């Protein structure tokens, strides 16, 4: 049976490990394409903002990177 639906490759927001420590960055799945978000840095604070609404999704230590997931969800 062929699949006719387009693949959905979500954006991953990669942030430093949480307060509990750890080695690997934290990855959070975001629903929109990477171009829909803005990443800014002011001093030590990094922010991820939804461009069309101005909603702040993340404000904290960096670095922060937005990447397209290599796997469809």
VMD Tcl script that draws the C-alpha trace (Angstrom):
set ca {
  {0.00 0.00 0.00}
  {1.62 3.30 -1.05}
  {1.79 6.20 1.35}
  {0.60 9.44 -0.25}
  {1.05 11.74 2.74}
  {4.14 13.98 2.75}
  {6.78 13.21 5.36}
  {6.93 15.54 8.30}
  {10.49 16.30 9.41}
  {10.13 18.42 12.54}
  {12.59 20.95 13.85}
  {14.71 19.97 16.84}
  {15.75 22.65 19.33}
  {19.08 21.58 20.83}
  {19.94 23.23 24.15}
  {22.64 22.56 26.77}
  {22.09 19.69 29.26}
  {19.61 20.46 32.03}
  {20.21 21.36 35.66}
  {20.60 17.69 36.62}
  {23.82 17.59 34.63}
  {24.51 15.29 31.79}
  {26.63 15.10 28.72}
  {24.24 15.31 25.78}
  {22.24 18.36 24.74}
  {18.51 18.38 25.34}
  {16.45 18.00 22.15}
  {12.93 19.40 22.02}
  {10.67 18.73 19.02}
  {9.13 21.90 17.57}
  {6.13 21.72 15.22}
  {7.15 24.28 12.58}
  {9.99 24.39 10.06}
  {13.29 25.86 11.30}
  {12.76 29.09 9.31}
  {9.69 29.87 11.45}
  {11.90 30.50 14.50}
  {14.51 33.12 15.41}
  {17.47 32.39 17.68}
  {19.01 35.41 19.41}
  {21.72 35.91 21.99}
  {22.03 38.81 24.42}
  {25.03 38.31 26.67}
  {24.68 34.91 28.32}
  {20.95 34.53 27.52}
  {19.84 32.73 24.35}
  {16.25 32.95 23.13}
  {14.20 30.98 20.62}
  {11.20 32.95 19.37}
  {8.35 32.07 17.02}
  {8.68 34.75 14.32}
  {4.98 35.21 13.48}
  {3.73 35.45 17.08}
  {6.73 36.63 19.09}
  {6.20 33.77 21.55}
  {9.40 32.93 23.47}
  {9.95 29.16 23.52}
  {13.30 29.17 25.27}
  {15.33 31.66 27.27}
  {18.44 30.41 28.99}
  {22.03 29.32 28.58}
  {23.41 28.48 25.18}
  {24.45 27.64 22.70}
  {21.11 26.85 21.06}
  {20.79 25.26 17.64}
  {17.75 24.53 15.48}
  {18.10 21.55 13.15}
  {15.73 19.65 10.88}
  {15.23 16.15 12.25}
  {16.67 13.43 10.03}
  {13.67 11.21 10.81}
  {10.00 11.78 9.95}
  {7.45 11.85 12.80}
}
mol new
graphics top color blue
foreach p $ca { graphics top sphere $p radius 0.5 }
foreach p [lrange $ca 0 end-1] q [lrange $ca 1 end] { graphics top cylinder $p $q radius 0.2 }
display resetview
